[in-house]
Amino acid sequence: MLFRFRLVAMKLITFKIPLTTLMLIGLSFFLPAYSQTSIPKTSKLSQEVAKLRQQGQKGLEVFLKSHASELNSSQIRAALDELCQQRDCYASKLYWYTDLEQAKSAAKATGKPILSLRLLGNLNTDLSCANSRFFRVALYPNGEIAKKLREDFILHWQSVRPVPKVTIDFGDGRKLQRTITGNSIHYILDSSGRPIDAIPGLYGPKAFLNQLRQAQAAVKEYSKLSDGEREAFLRQYHRRSLDAIEVQWTADLSRLGIQSPPRLLSSSNNLGQIPPAGVAGSLAVAKMRVETPILKNLQPQEETSWEISDRATWNRIAQLYAADTKLDENSIALIRAKKFQSGKNAPGDLSRLIRNFEAAMAVDTVRNEFMLHRRIHQWFVQGNQTNNVESLNEKVYAELFLTPSSDPWLGLASEDIYSAIDNDGVRP
């Protein structure tokens, strides 16, 4: 710094420039770079997101309008995910609360019911549990569903527990990362957080939309009643829903000429016995296709118990509901973007992938409705741990999804299987 000052002084004698001016010129060379440039765009976006996040769906609409020409930018999409608290928000444009009390306040202010998602992992990350990822591509971007959710519901999600992840290192620089086990459920709550109904697991888009409409109508009727009338209404509503499922089940079996129907109650969830991850994984067909190859190698001795009972029969029943699982163009575009990130167009591969995914969703739809939703309706009729969403969710994960909170390993670490690895592979 002394050397620079002497240069400035020499210039003073030669050009007769005022000393104060030259000192300012010289000192300007030492000012930090950030004082001469604008705030980086990422910092501005973070500030904008933090501000608009407090405004709910209206804040999201402001952001979308001001950045309408930039939605293809990865930077803007990352900011959108932060604002929405949902991965791939650019495709759905849905705002999610992550605090239930805030969601309840918004529901009371708007008169809308709450759609509360419970999942393993976080909805705003790529590697949340498989079904929640399928929601993000098959349901939330769907034009009709997104409109219904945006206009008629307050959205909320909450993580039940972290999702287990597996990384396979091929030793040549390539790695394959996947999630293992876990399931998701949407609860329909009134503005006080009282459960009215629930949609367990993955449904096809049309079937999911129908479930939303039915539950929305139930909340509307429920809200008109006095406190003394509400419990009786819920029991009656779920009794009718249960009867409708039984009637539809009988009609489907008759239509297909099925004499030996699949079992509707699972016998694998014995009290005091922790179900293996493969058994829990078999409850969801779409995600099972992703997870089974890895699970079979993790727990090879459990292989024979993983197959869906009466698979062929379930496939036949699912075909009756194929129309309910058709993906719309928004979902297909998102799947294409996520699957073929290299930019190479593979229409044949995409068409086959879509057909397989829709077929798996169809089986999930009928199994979830005829088996899991049926059980939930029964619980409501009986008044069995259904008046509080936390206790209901605990029951769902333990008895329906077979991943009880009492098992920290989610059925992945069995004491009955020998691995020949020190401490069975458990690491701190």
C-alpha positions in Angstrom: 0.0 0.0 0.0 2.9 2.3 0.7 4.3 1.7 -2.8 0.9 2.7 -4.4 0.8 5.9 -2.4 4.2 7.0 -3.7 3.1 6.5 -7.3 0.1 8.7 -6.6 2.3 11.4 -5.1 4.5 11.4 -8.2 1.5 11.9 -10.4 0.6 14.9 -8.3 3.8 16.7 -9.1 3.6 15.9 -12.8 0.0 16.7 -13.5 -0.9 19.0 -10.7 -4.0 17.1 -9.8 -5.4 17.8 -6.3 -4.1 15.4 -3.7 -7.5 14.5 -2.3 -8.7 13.5 -5.8 -5.6 11.3 -6.3 -6.0 9.7 -2.9 -9.6 8.7 -3.8 -8.5 7.3 -7.1 -5.7 5.3 -5.5 -7.9 4.0 -2.7 -10.5 2.9 -5.1 -8.2 0.1 -6.3 -8.3 -1.4 -2.8 -12.1 -1.5 -2.2 -13.7 -5.0 -2.0 -15.1 -6.2 -5.3 -18.6 -6.7 -3.9 -19.0 -3.0 -3.2 -18.6 -2.3 -6.9 -21.1 -4.9 -8.2 -24.7 -5.6 -7.6 -26.0 -8.3 -5.2 -25.6 -11.7 -6.9 -28.8 -13.0 -8.5 -28.9 -16.1 -6.2 -28.9 -13.8 -3.2 -31.7 -11.7 -4.6 -33.7 -14.8 -5.4 -33.3 -16.1 -1.9 -34.5 -12.9 -0.5 -37.5 -12.8 -2.9 -38.4 -16.4 -2.1 -38.2 -15.8 1.7 -40.5 -12.8 1.4 -43.0 -14.5 -1.0 -43.1 -17.7 1.0 -44.8 -15.9 3.8 -47.6 -14.9 1.4 -48.7 -18.5 0.6 -50.2 -19.3 -2.8 -50.5 -15.6 -3.6 -46.8 -15.2 -3.1 -46.2 -18.2 -5.5 -48.4 -16.5 -8.1 -46.4 -13.3 -7.8 -43.2 -15.2 -8.4 -44.5 -17.1 -11.3 -45.8 -13.9 -13.0 -42.5 -12.0 -12.5 -40.4 -14.9 -13.7 -42.8 -16.2 -16.4 -40.1 -16.1 -19.1 -37.4 -17.8 -17.0 -39.2 -21.0 -15.9 -36.7 -23.1 -18.0 -33.8 -21.8 -15.9 -32.4 -24.3 -13.4 -31.8 -21.4 -11.0 -35.4 -20.3 -11.2 -36.7 -23.9 -10.8 -34.6 -24.4 -7.7 -36.0 -21.1 -6.2 -39.5 -22.3 -7.0 -38.9 -25.6 -5.2 -37.8 -23.6 -2.2 -40.8 -21.3 -2.4 -43.3 -24.2 -2.9 -41.5 -26.7 -0.7 -42.0 -29.3 -3.4 -39.6 -30.8 -5.9 -40.4 -30.0 -9.5 -42.8 -27.3 -8.5 -42.5 -25.7 -12.0 -44.7 -28.6 -13.3 -47.4 -28.4 -10.6 -47.2 -24.8 -9.3 -48.6 -25.8 -5.9 -47.8 -24.2 -2.6 -47.3 -26.5 0.4 -47.2 -25.6 4.1 -44.8 -27.6 6.2 -46.3 -26.3 9.5 -49.7 -27.8 10.3 -50.7 -24.9 12.6 -50.1 -22.5 9.7 -52.1 -24.7 7.4 -55.0 -24.7 9.9 -54.9 -20.9 10.1 -55.0 -20.7 6.3 -57.9 -23.2 6.2 -59.9 -21.2 8.8 -59.3 -18.0 6.8 -60.3 -19.5 3.5 -62.9 -22.1 4.5 -61.0 -24.8 2.6 -60.2 -28.3 3.9 -56.6 -29.4 4.4 -54.9 -32.0 2.3 -52.1 -33.3 4.5 -49.5 -35.6 3.0 -47.4 -37.9 5.2 -44.3 -39.4 3.7 -40.9 -40.8 4.3 -38.3 -38.1 3.6 -39.1 -34.6 2.3 -41.4 -33.6 -0.5 -38.9 -30.9 -1.7 -36.0 -33.4 -2.3 -35.4 -35.7 -5.2 -35.0 -38.8 -3.0 -38.2 -38.8 -1.0 -40.0 -42.2 -0.7 -41.1 -43.7 -4.0 -44.8 -43.1 -3.8 -44.3 -39.4 -3.0 -42.1 -39.2 -6.1 -44.9 -40.8 -8.1 -47.4 -38.2 -6.7 -45.1 -35.5 -8.0 -45.1 -36.8 -11.6 -48.5 -38.6 -11.9 -50.8 -36.5 -9.7 -49.7 -33.0 -8.8 -48.8 -31.8 -12.3 -52.0 -33.3 -13.7 -54.0 -30.3 -15.1 -57.3 -31.2 -13.4 -55.8 -32.3 -10.1 -53.5 -29.2 -9.8 -56.5 -26.9 -10.4 -58.6 -28.7 -7.8 -55.8 -28.6 -5.2 -54.9 -25.0 -5.9 -58.5 -23.7 -5.7 -60.1 -26.0 -3.2 -57.5 -27.2 -0.7 -54.8 -26.0 1.7 -51.8 -28.2 1.1 -49.5 -29.5 3.8 -46.9 -32.1 4.1 -45.0 -33.7 7.0 -42.2 -36.2 7.1 -42.9 -39.3 9.2 -39.2 -40.3 9.3 -36.2 -40.1 7.0 -36.3 -42.4 4.0 -33.6 -45.2 3.8 -31.3 -44.7 0.8 -29.1 -47.3 -0.9 -26.1 -46.4 -3.1 -24.6 -49.1 -5.4 -21.1 -48.2 -6.4 -20.1 -50.1 -9.5 -16.4 -49.4 -8.9 -15.8 -47.7 -12.3 -17.1 -44.2 -11.4 -20.8 -45.1 -11.9 -23.2 -45.1 -9.0 -26.9 -46.0 -8.7 -28.8 -44.3 -5.8 -32.3 -45.4 -4.8 -34.7 -45.2 -1.8 -35.9 -48.4 -0.1 -39.3 -49.0 1.5 -41.8 -46.5 2.8 -45.3 -45.4 1.8 -47.3 -42.2 1.7 -50.9 -41.2 2.5 -53.0 -38.1 2.0 -55.3 -37.1 4.9 -58.3 -34.8 4.4 -58.6 -32.6 7.5 -61.1 -29.9 8.5 -59.8 -26.5 9.5 -59.2 -27.7 13.1 -57.0 -30.6 11.8 -59.7 -33.3 12.5 -59.3 -36.2 10.0 -62.4 -36.6 7.8 -61.0 -39.2 5.3 -57.7 -40.5 4.0 -56.3 -41.7 0.6 -53.7 -44.4 1.2 -50.9 -44.9 -1.3 -50.8 -44.2 -5.0 -54.1 -43.9 -7.0 -54.4 -43.2 -10.7 -55.1 -39.5 -11.6 -58.9 -39.9 -12.3 -59.4 -42.1 -9.2 -57.4 -39.6 -7.0 -59.5 -36.7 -8.3 -62.7 -38.6 -7.5 -61.4 -39.3 -4.0 -60.7 -35.6 -3.5 -64.2 -34.6 -4.6 -65.9 -37.0 -2.3 -63.8 -36.0 0.7 -64.3 -32.3 -0.1 -68.1 -32.8 -0.1 -67.9 -34.6 3.2 -65.9 -31.8 4.8 -68.5 -29.3 3.6 -71.4 -31.2 5.1 -69.4 -31.9 8.3 -68.6 -28.2 8.8 -72.4 -27.3 8.7 -73.2 -29.6 11.7 -73.1 -28.9 15.4 -70.4 -30.6 17.5 -72.9 -33.2 18.7 -73.9 -34.2 15.2 -70.4 -34.5 13.7 -69.3 -37.8 15.0 -72.5 -39.5 13.9 -72.1 -38.0 10.5 -68.6 -39.3 10.1 -69.6 -42.8 11.1 -72.5 -42.7 8.6 -70.3 -41.3 5.8 -67.7 -44.0 6.2 -70.4 -46.7 6.6 -71.8 -45.7 3.2 -68.3 -45.6 1.7 -67.6 -49.0 3.1 -70.9 -50.4 1.7 -70.1 -48.8 -1.7 -66.7 -50.6 -1.8 -68.3 -53.9 -0.9 -70.9 -53.5 -3.7 -68.2 -52.5 -6.2 -66.0 -55.4 -5.2 -68.9 -57.9 -5.7 -69.8 -56.4 -9.0 -66.2 -56.5 -10.3 -65.8 -60.1 -9.3 -69.1 -61.0 -11.0 -68.3 -59.1 -14.1 -65.0 -61.0 -14.5 -66.4 -64.4 -13.4 -63.9 -64.7 -10.5 -64.9 -67.5 -8.2 -61.9 -67.3 -5.8 -61.3 -63.6 -5.0 -58.0 -62.3 -3.5 -57.8 -61.9 0.2 -58.8 -58.4 1.4 -57.1 -58.6 4.8 -53.4 -59.1 5.2 -52.3 -61.9 7.6 -48.6 -60.7 7.6 -49.0 -58.1 10.3 -49.0 -60.3 13.4 -48.9 -58.5 16.6 -45.5 -58.3 18.1 -43.8 -59.3 14.8 -41.9 -56.8 12.7 -42.7 -57.4 9.0 -39.8 -57.6 6.6 -39.2 -54.7 4.3 -40.1 -56.9 1.3 -43.6 -57.7 2.7 -44.2 -54.0 3.4 -42.9 -53.1 -0.1 -45.3 -55.5 -1.8 -48.2 -53.4 -0.7 -47.4 -50.8 -3.4 -46.9 -52.2 -6.9 -45.4 -49.2 -8.7 -42.8 -48.6 -6.1 -42.2 -52.4 -5.7 -41.0 -52.5 -9.3 -38.3 -50.0 -8.4 -37.3 -51.5 -5.0 -37.6 -55.3 -5.4 -34.3 -55.9 -7.3 -32.4 -54.3 -4.4 -34.5 -55.7 -1.6 -34.1 -59.2 -2.9 -30.3 -58.9 -2.6 -30.6 -57.3 0.9 -32.9 -60.0 2.2 -32.6 -63.1 -0.1 -34.2 -65.5 2.3 -37.5 -63.6 2.4 -37.9 -63.7 -1.4 -40.8 -66.1 -1.5 -43.0 -64.0 0.8 -42.8 -60.9 -1.3 -45.0 -61.8 -4.2 -48.4 -60.3 -4.2 -51.0 -63.0 -3.5 -53.3 -63.6 -6.4 -51.3 -61.4 -8.7 -53.1 -62.5 -11.9 -56.5 -61.8 -10.4 -55.5 -58.4 -9.2 -54.2 -57.6 -12.7 -57.6 -58.6 -14.2 -59.5 -56.4 -11.7 -57.1 -53.5 -12.4 -57.8 -53.6 -16.1 -61.4 -52.6 -15.3 -59.9 -49.3 -14.1 -57.3 -48.6 -16.7 -59.0 -45.4 -17.8 -58.5 -44.0 -14.2 -54.7 -44.2 -14.5 -54.1 -42.4 -17.8 -51.4 -39.7 -17.5 -52.1 -36.3 -19.0 -49.6 -34.4 -21.2 -48.2 -32.4 -18.3 -47.2 -35.5 -16.4 -45.8 -37.2 -19.5 -43.7 -34.1 -20.2 -42.3 -34.1 -16.7 -41.5 -37.9 -16.9 -39.8 -37.3 -20.2 -37.7 -34.5 -18.8 -36.6 -36.5 -15.8 -36.0 -39.8 -17.6 -34.2 -38.5 -20.7 -32.1 -35.7 -19.2 -29.4 -36.2 -21.9 -31.9 -34.6 -24.4 -32.0 -37.7 -26.6 -35.5 -38.4 -27.9 -36.6 -41.9 -27.3 -40.4 -42.0 -28.0 -40.5 -45.8 -28.1 -38.8 -46.2 -24.8 -41.0 -43.5 -23.3 -44.3 -45.0 -24.6 -43.4 -48.4 -23.1 -42.3 -46.9 -19.8 -45.7 -44.9 -19.6 -47.7 -48.1 -20.4 -45.9 -50.0 -17.6 -46.2 -47.3 -15.1 -50.0 -46.8 -15.8 -50.5 -50.6 -15.5 -48.7 -50.6 -12.1 -50.8 -47.6 -11.0 -54.0 -49.4 -11.9 -53.1 -52.4 -9.7 -52.1 -49.9 -6.9 -55.4 -48.1 -7.3 -57.6 -51.2 -6.8 -55.5 -52.7 -4.1 -55.4 -49.4 -2.1 -59.1 -48.9 -2.5 -60.4 -52.4 -1.9 -57.8 -53.3 0.9 -56.3 -50.2 2.6 -59.1 -47.6 2.2 -61.6 -50.3 3.2 -59.7 -50.8 6.5 -59.6 -47.0 7.1 -63.4 -46.7 6.6 -63.8 -49.5 9.1 -61.7 -47.7 11.7 -63.8 -44.5 11.3 -67.0 -46.5 11.7 -65.6 -48.0 14.9 -64.2 -44.7 16.1 -60.8 -46.5 16.3 -58.1 -43.9 16.7 -59.5 -41.6 14.0 -60.2 -38.3 15.8 -56.5 -37.2 15.8 -54.3 -37.2 12.7 -51.1 -38.1 14.6 -52.6 -41.2 16.3 -54.4 -42.2 13.0 -51.1 -41.9 11.1 -49.3 -44.0 13.7 -52.0 -46.7 13.2 -51.8 -46.5 9.4 -48.0 -46.9 9.2 -48.0 -49.8 11.7 -51.1 -51.8 10.5 -51.6 -50.8 6.9 -48.1 -49.9 5.6 -46.3 -52.4 7.9 -43.6 -50.0 8.8 -44.3 -49.3 12.5 -42.4 -46.6 14.3 -41.3 -49.2 16.9 -38.9 -50.6 14.2 -36.1 -48.2 13.6 -34.8 -50.3 10.7 -38.0 -50.5 8.8 -37.8 -54.3 8.4 -34.4 -54.0 6.6 -32.3 -55.5 9.5 -33.6 -58.9 10.3 -32.1 -60.9 13.3 -33.1 -64.1 11.5 -30.9 -63.6 8.4 -27.1 -64.1 8.6 -25.1 -61.6 6.4 -21.5 -62.6 7.3 -20.7 -58.9 7.7 -19.3 -57.5 11.0 -22.1 -56.3 13.2 -24.5 -57.2 10.4 -23.4 -54.2 8.4 -24.7 -51.7 11.0 -22.5 -48.7 11.1 -22.5 -45.6 13.4 
